[in-house]
């Protein structure tokens, strides 16, 4: 019944898309047998207080982005292939390391897939497969002075013993910065800096079945 309800929702949405009511389509995928509540329980890995008690600066969005500008960092070799967190709610680790991977490739010309599993097992300031905070993940990476590759420390999708290898560190960061609030500031950061670590609200059913 869940699958059938989701299929009817997809068909209705795409019918409305053909009528110009939506700007994107949805499609059946591996989440088709889940209710929206079950889907969010499965994939949501960000702790609600991800602001981590930091105060956002005042926002000035008068300097708008030129709509004709476009940067695709995937084509410039700064983005690793899409990864699957499986049933481990560790999107915080994937998000943080996606930004680090991009900056490392931009600086040194070498794209390396980094180990989310290392963060899940070793970053005790976060909750492993129970969710976490981006700010804490970055602070951990700075304190640890580096992280292993996904090849050296492969993903298991569950919390295990910390097996971080100091001799196998492949990337490191010494600082991080929170960008100013607002879509224009985010667009500028993506254009000028590279892939940015963000938190996405995934509660809508359209996100569960988003296609293109």
ABEGO torsion letter per residue (X at the ends): XAAAAAAAAAAAAAAAAAAGABABBBBBBAAAABBAAAAAAAABABBAAAAGGBBBBBBBAABBBBAABBBBAAAAGABBBBBBAEABBAAAAAAAAAAAAAAAAAAAGBBBBBBAAAAAAABAABAEAAEBBAAAAAAAAAAAGEBBBAAABBBAGBBBBBABBAAABABBBABBBBBBBEAAAAAAAAAAAEBBBBBBBAABAAAAABAX
